[in-house]
Amino acid sequence: MEFRSFRLVGVTDETADVKSFRLVPADGGPLPQRRPGQYIVARLEGIERSYSLSGPVDAPYLEITMRLAGAFTRKMFGRKAGDEILVAGPAGRFLFDEAALKGDEPVFIAGGVGITPIMCMLACLSAGGAGAPAALVYASRSPKDIIFKERLERTRWPALKLVLAVDKAAPDDGWPGHVGFIDKALIESCVPDPAKGKRYYVCGPPPMVAAVIGALKGLGVPVQNISLEGW
Ligand SMILES: Cc1cc2nc3c(=O)[nH]c(=O)nc-3n(C[C@H](O)[C@H](O)[C@H](O)COP(=O)(O)OP(=O)(O)OC[C@H]3O[C@@H](n4cnc5c(N)ncnc54)[C@H](O)[C@@H]3O)c2cc1C
């Protein structure tokens, strides 16, 4: 993969430990072509990590969104507009292609920061303007950890069923949504006929992805109708 220098043009606090970074080529050259679901590889001080593109694929910048975790994210969280980092890609096989749906309804299932490629896919679907039926089931640790809450409200369209779940909610959160992990019962309650005419896109931490795949198989969803990415 060939690395190019990119300049940070925006840093946004999404939650207490999640930030989005917008990047443009430092030499003013064109942005690379990208497809919803792809990721880039970022390099900073000799450390490389992969990050899914979270912004629309036709935006005049690349956007990545990361949770503070360890070596790379600690460095990145200290960066500000004007700083440069190296970027290679995009790449990846966790792709959303509206034409490939062939009439199937997309169902997106995300856990935590796994919402990033799915946010990009939703932006692509809403930009199509068709307002076609789709569903997003998105689990976060708590109501305060929901990444892109406002962006999701802005992006949503009437035929998009949006189900937000949290692992835990305190009584004073006043949380009106689901509490608990995404399981078979939750999927069944928000996706009618889950095994018929649906195409699933699942992204999140590996244990969550494994549990969701188990639930989908238990609901009779054919494996070829499931795309997944876990990290
Ligand atoms: C295709 C792909 C797309 C991805 N997209 C995203 C994305 O959109 N957003 C995102 O946030 N991440 C994404 N990731 C994950 C990302 O690449 C990094 O793995 C993540 O940001 C952590 O990197 P880090 O260097 O900050 O943490 P690391 O230093 O790699 O640490 C990772 C974890 O290990 C723990 N750890 C580190 N050292 C030790 C130790 N000595 N003992 C015990 N525990 C330790 C840390 O606390 C942390 O929880 C993606 C990964 C892939 C493969």
The ligand as an ORCA input file, in Angstrom:
! r2SCAN-3c Opt
* xyz 0 1
  C     -10.654     -3.038      8.962
  C     -10.567     -2.358     10.322
  C     -11.313     -1.202     10.526
  C     -11.254     -0.583     11.778
  N     -12.009      0.564     11.968
  C     -11.983      1.179     13.175
  C     -12.779      2.351     13.393
  O     -13.502      2.835     12.507
  N     -12.694      2.929     14.618
  C     -11.907      2.418     15.637
  O     -11.885      3.006     16.735
  N     -11.169      1.296     15.447
  C     -11.177      0.688     14.245
  N     -10.394     -0.431     14.044
  C      -9.484     -0.843     15.134
  C      -8.177     -0.023     15.034
  O      -7.457     -0.450     13.873
  C      -7.269     -0.163     16.252
  O      -7.067     -1.538     16.513
  C      -7.810      0.518     17.508
  O      -8.021      1.916     17.265
  C      -6.854      0.377     18.691
  O      -5.585      0.887     18.319
  P      -4.609      1.510     19.411
  O      -3.230      1.521     18.828
  O      -5.125      2.801     19.958
  O      -4.693      0.460     20.582
  P      -3.643     -0.741     20.866
  O      -2.396     -0.200     21.479
  O      -3.504     -1.574     19.646
  O      -4.460     -1.482     21.988
  C      -5.682     -2.180     21.658
  C      -6.297     -2.697     22.956
  O      -5.387     -3.525     23.645
  C      -5.184     -3.026     24.958
  N      -3.758     -3.172     25.290
  C      -2.710     -2.614     24.656
  N      -1.561     -2.980     25.251
  C      -1.896     -3.798     26.262
  C      -1.172     -4.505     27.255
  N       0.158     -4.455     27.323
  N      -1.866     -5.255     28.150
  C      -3.203     -5.318     28.112
  N      -3.966     -4.670     27.200
  C      -3.304     -3.921     26.308
  C      -5.568     -1.558     24.902
  O      -6.002     -1.086     26.159
  C      -6.677     -1.575     23.916
  O      -7.900     -1.921     24.534
  C     -10.449     -1.090     12.815
  C      -9.695     -2.262     12.584
  C      -9.759     -2.885     11.365
  C      -8.940     -4.127     11.138
*
